[in-house]
């Protein structure tokens, strides 16, 4: 079983060691069964069927729902021998191994100083008592984020986030153009956009981590800081009356008077699980009117237009500073393929007053239209203080000539953060004509090994084998590419791109029978797919 409230999802062991999460879940409030995806009718051969790779507990769930988890997947046997210290989030999931803490607790010696090197005074690996916002937030973010893991199981607590994961940026399909939540992205990517994060607010300022509850009910959770009294820990906060109709213009104790209704819109995932956007944004119905993003006003006033809401806010807050230019218009234009957004995206990336995730996302969008000029201008961001920006700027260097690109990639191989080093190792694939200087050989080997290890840790992911196949193509190793794409089609027959690659690779090897067989299997799994049908028309007869 997984989860406690508002739903429980049940696991089925389909073979020794392999656990799959059933699509039928238990609604704790209604005390009834319900289907997580009622509109889906999937056959067992579909990658998204409950028995498929995307619903596998060992690969997709256990890392955040078990303590001391090790996946232990064997690509050769395609079997799991997963282990965990305990099922559920135990003390050691956040604080680290507890043996030294127990010895400290049983010690009669002075307990104000830790006798254990590298541990805090109580024998813990993570010193949450130091009130370091980054230590705490990154520890929580390991599970409360949309990200790609680098390791086979739980990273050791206190390991920096960007040494353990690649964070998903504000991409189309995940976030709206203005950064609001769209898909199930959890919390970290939203919180990074907020002023509260920038000012040092931590998760436990609002949440009781041990009770898994808020520290106060209703608006009281917000007025512990946002009030005439303020909060001495955040001296830059404006002290004024917020929990009052003069601010929210709604009758007290109604839904409209709740701080979260306007500043933390809620979206429902897994059928009944409501989760709130943690970017703590001011509603922008004016943006909704321009580019179609959602806004908190229209969430409630469904009978009114976004333009109406924008006019109302302008009347009620005539001097607001929250109606100026927004990165959303540039992001929206770039997503729509509009020409001429490159300069705006670069300006956003250069503007250090923007959150790092916004700046990195601007560079990510810029990759689609970058030329050598824009990439060279962005090169200064390879030394940015934030690894998200450095990694995104590195990817942008694909647009510059190899002679200029090589030095930038080699420098990034020695970056202090693993996510940047791995991106540098990936960039080396496009530098096949340039010899690695002797002084960079060790860094090249180290970063390449780190990248290979991250791929090996996700050998049960279809997307991993897509990456391996693409790498094999760059390295001109058709046999390895065929092997990788074949594994993709076994794990997820609906990944049409893998079938396309397989057919074309077999054709390039003049193995027409294998190409025809791959095409037939691809069409059987994806009847009428236009890309595969187009390939079919290329075959004689």
N, C-alpha and C positions, 0 to 999 in steps of 0.2 A: 504494500500500500504506500502511496505517496501523498503528502499534503494532509492538513488538518482542517482548515477552514478557509474559504467557504465551500471548498469541494475536496473530495478525496478521489484520487486516481489510483486504480489498482494495477498491479504488475502480474504478468503471467510468464512463467519460466517455460519458454518454448523448446529449449534444449538445455542440457546441463550448462549452467553458468550464464546463459543468455536470458535476460529479462526484458520483456516488451510491455510498454504502457498501453493499457486498453483504452479505446476511445469512448467507452461507456464509463461515466463518472458518477459519483454520489454527491448530490446537493445536500449539504448539511442543514441548510435553513428549511428547505421544503421536505427534507427527508424522503427524497425520491431519486431514482436513477434518471440520467439524461445523457444525450449524445453530445459530445464536444463539437462535432462537425455535422450537424443534422442535414446539411445540404449536399454532403459528399456521399457518393456511392462508389466505393473503390473495390477493385478486385485484388486478391492477394498478391498478384504480380506487380501492383502499383507501388512505387517507392514510398508513397505516403500512406499506404495501408498500415493498420496498427502493428502488423508483423514486420514492417520494413525498417530500413536503417534510420529513418528520421524519428521513429518512435521507440528506439532502443534505449533502455534505461542506462545500460553500462556506458554508452557513448554520449548521450545527450542530457542525462538527468543526474546521474549519481554523483558527479563531482561537486554539486551544490546541495545534494540531499543526503550526503554521507560524510563521515569524518575519517580522515586518514585513508581516503580512497585511492586505490591503484587499479587501473583498468585491466592491464595485462591481457591485451588482445594479441592473438597470434595470426598474422596475415597468411601464414602457410596453411594452418588448419582451419582458419576462420572461426576460431573458438575463443571464448572469454574464460579467464581464470581470475576474475576480479576479486579483490579483497577490500575490507574496510575495517577500521577500528570499531566503528559503531554506525548503525543506520540512523540518520538524522543529524542535526547540527549540534554536536556536543561542545563542551568547553574548549577542547583542544583544537576545534575547527578554527577558532579565532585567536586563542591565546598561545597555541603551540603546545608541544609535548609537556605533560604535567608532572612528570616524575620529580623534577627538581622542586616544583612547587610543593609537592607532598612532603619532601624532605625538609623544606623550609618551614612548613606548617608544624611539623613534628619536632623541630629543633628548639632547644631551650636557650640557644644563644641569642645574641642581639639580632633582632629581625629587621632592623632599619637599613642594614647593608646586605646586599646579596653576596653569599659565598660562592656563587656560581658565575664564572666569567662569561660575559656577553648577555647575561640575563638581568632582569630588573630586581628590585629589592625583594620581591615576593617569589622569585624563581621562575618568572614568566619570560617567554621569548619576546612578546609584544608588550610594550610599556604604554598601555592606554592612559595610565594615570598622568603621563607627561602632558596630556592635552594637546598633542601634536595633531592638528586637523588632517594633515596629509596621511600620517600613519593610519589613523582611524578610517578615513574615507576610502583609502586604497584597500584596506583590509575588507571593508564591506563591499567594495566595488567588484571584488573577485567573483562574487556570485550575482550581485545586483547590477549587471551590465549585459549588454549585447556585445559579445566578444568572441574571438577565436583563441582557444587555449594553445599554449606551446608545449605543455607537459602531459604525461600519461595519467595524471591524477591530481590530487590537491597539491598546490605549491605549499611550501613551508610558510606558515603565517609570518608576517613581517616582510616577506619578499615583495619588492616594489611591483606594482600592477603591470607596468610596461615591460618588465622582465619576464612576466608570466603570460601575458595576453596581448593580442592586437585588438584595440577597441574599434567597434564599428563607428564610422563617421556619419554625418547627417546626410545620408544617401536617400535617393528617391525610393519609395517603397517602405522605408523604415521611419523616416521623419517627413513632416511637411516642410515646405520650402523655408518657413520661418523658424524651424527647429522644434516645433511641437511634435509630440509623440503621435505616431501613426500605427506602426506595427508593434509587436511585443518587444520593446527595447529596454524594458526594466527602468532603472533609475539613473545610473551614473552619467550617461550621455546627456541627460536632461539637466542634472544638477550642475554639471560642468559649465552650463550656459548661464547659470544664475549669478546674481549679485551676491546672494548669500554665500555661495561657495567662494567667490572672490574675497569676501570679507572675513572668511575663516569660520563660518558656521559649520558644525560637524553633524553627523547623523544622530549622535546621542544627545544633541541639544534638543531634539524633538522626539526621538524614539528611545524607549527603554529596551536596550538590546537583549536583556535577559528575560524580560516579561513578554517581549514581542508586542508591545503596546505603545501608544503615544503617551507622552508624559503628562498630558492634560486633555480634557475633553473640549470639543467644539473650538470656538474662537480663542479659548484660553491658551491653546498651544501657540498661537501667533502673538497674543498680547503679552506673553512673557518678555517680549522684546518690543513689539510694535504697539507702544502705548505712550501716554504722556510721561510716564516714569522712565521709559527706555530700558537699557540694559548696559551696565558699566563695562561688560566685556566687548561691546560693540559701540564705541563712542561716536562713530560717524553716523549712526542711525538717527534719522530725524525723529524727535520726540513730539508726538501729536496724538490726538484722539482718532483712532481708526475704527474701533468697534462701535460705530455710531451711525445712525441714518445720514448724518451730515457728510459722511464719507461714502457709504455704500448705497444710500438712497433706497433702502428696502426696509420694510417693517422688521423690527428686532425679532430674533429667534425664528425667522423664516429661512427657507433654503437660500433665498437671494441675499440674506444678511450674513451668510457664512463666508469667511475669508477664502476658503478653498473653492467655493463656487466660481469666483472671479479669477483667482490667481493660481489655481491648481485644477485645471479641468480634468474630469474623470473619463476614462475609456475602459470598456469591458473586454476582457480577454478570457479565453477558456470558457466561454458561454456565460459565466456568472461572476467572474472575478474582476471587480472594479478597481482600477489602479490610477493614481493621480500623477499628472505631469509635474515633475520636480524642478522645472525651470523657473517657477514662481514669477511668471510674466504678467505684465500689464495687458489687459485685453486690447487688441488692435483690430476692431471691425473695419477700420479704414483699409487695412491690408486685405482683409477678406473681400471687400468690394472690388479691389484691384486685381488680386491674383487667386482668389478662391480658397485661401487658408481658413480654417475654422477659427472661431472666437467664442469666448465664454458667454458673451451677451446672447448670441444666437443659439447657444446650447439650450438656454432656458426660454427665450422669447422666439419660439419657433414660428410664430405667426408674423414676425417682422423681418425686414431685410437687413443685411449688413450695413447698408447705407443709412438706414434709420438709426441703427445702434451707434454708428460713427457720429451722426448729428447729435444724438443725445449726449454722448460723452463730451463732445466739443462744447455743448451748452453747459454741462455740469462742471467740466474741468477746463475752462477757457485758457488757462495759463499752463496747461500740461506740457511737459517736455517729451512726452512719449508719443508724439505724432510725427516725428521727423523721419528722415530716410532710414530704411531698414535693409539689412543684407538680403532679406527674403526676396526683394524684387530682382536682384541680380541672380540669386540662386534659381528663382523661378524661370527667368529668361534663359539661363544656361541649360536647365533641364528641358526646356522646350526647344533647344537647339538654335536659339536666337543668336545671330551673328553680332559681334561687337561687344560681348560681355567680358571678354578676356581682361581688359584693362581694369574693369570694376572688380572682378574677382581677385586680381593681383593686389589691388589697393586694399581690399578687405583682408587678405592674407598678411599684408604688411602692417596693418593697423593693430598695434599691440594692445589697444584698449578693448579689442574684441576677445572673447574667450578663445582659448587655444583650439577647442574642437571646431569652432566656427571658422577660424583661420585655416586649419587643416582641411576642412571640408571645401573651402573655397579653392584651395590648391588641387584637391581631388577632382573638382568640377573642371578646373582649368586644363587638366590633362587632355580632355577631349579636343581642345582647340589650341593647345600650346604650340608656339613656334620657338625657334632658338632664341629670339629676342626676349620673349616673356620668360622662358626658362632661365636665361642668363640673369635677368633682373631678380628672379626668385632665388638665385643661388645663394644670396646672402642669408637666406632663411635656413640654410644647412647648419648654421651655427646658432639657431634660435634656442631659447632656454627650454622650450617644451618639446619632448620627443615626438608628440603627435605632429607638430609642425615640421620638425626635421625629417621625419619619415615621408611625409607628403611632398615636401620640397624635393626630396631625393628621387621620388618616382617621376616628378616632373622633368628631371634631367634627361629623360629618354629623348627629348626633343633637340638636344644639343649634339654637335658632332662628337664622335668618339674620342678625339684627341683632347677635347675639353672635359668631357664627361668622366674620363678615367680617373683623373686626380680627385675629383669630387667623390666618386664612389669609393676609392681607396681610403680616403680620409674617414668616410662614414663607417668603414669596416672596423674602426677602433672606437666607435661611439661608446660611451659608458652604458647605454641602454640597449637591451637585447632586441627590442622591436625594431630599432633603427638598424642595428647590425644585420638582422635578417633581411630587411629591405635592401640593404647594400649587397648582400650575397645574391639576392634575386636579380639585382641590376647587373651583376657581373655576367649574367648569361648573354646580355646584349653586347658584350665587349670581347667577342671571340677573337678579334683580329689584333688586339693589343696585349702584348706580353705583360705579365705581372712583374714589377721590379722586385729584386731580391728582398728589399727591406719590408715589402708588404706581403710576402708569402705566408708568414705565420698568421697574420691577421686574416688573410683570405681563407686559410684552412680552418681557422677557428670559427669564423662567421658562417662558412659553408657547412661545417659540421653542425652548428646550432640549427641552421635551417633544415638540414636533413633530419635531425632529431625531432623537430616539430612535425615534419611530415610523417615520420615513422610513428609518432604518438597518436596520429589520427588516421591510421591505415584502414580503419573501418568507416571512414567518411567517403562518400562518392566524390565530393568536391576535392578531397586530397588527391585522388587518382586523376582527376581532371588536371590538377596542377602538375602532377608528375608526368602525365602525358604531354602537356604543353612544354615542359622542360625537355623531355626527350625529343620533341620536334625541333626545338632550338638547337639541341646538340646533335641533330641529324642521326638519331638512333631510332629508326622506324620499328624495329622489333620491340624495343622497350615501350614505345608509344602505343603500339597495338596491344601489348599486354596491359598497360594502364587503362586505356579506353575500354578494353574488354571487361576489366574489373568494374569500371563505372557502370556499364550496361547491366552487369550482373546485380549490382547493388541498387541501382535506380534506372530501370528500363525507360523511364520517361525523360531522361536527360538526352534530348534529341541531338544535341551538339556532339555527344560522344559517338553516337551511331554515324553521324556525318563524317567525323574524323576517321572512324574505322573503315567506312566504305572507301573514302578517298585514299587512305593509306594502302589498303589492299590493291586498289587500282594502280597506285604508284609503283607497287611491287609486281604488277602485272599478274596478280593472283585474282583473276576474274571470278572464279568460283567462290572464293572466300568473300569477295566484295558483294556478290549477288546474295550470298547466304546472310551476310550482315544486314543488307538492305531489307531482305524479307523479314528477318527477325525484328528489325527496327520498326517496320510498318505494322507488324503484328502487334507490337506493344503500343504503337502510336498511329492507329488507323487514320488515313487521310491527312497526315501531317504534311503541310505544303513544302517544307524543306526536303523531306524524304521523297515526296512525290516528284519534286524537281530532279532529284538525283536519279530516280527511276527512269525518267524520260531520257536520260543520257546513255542508258544501256541500249545496245543494239537489239532489235527485235522486240 
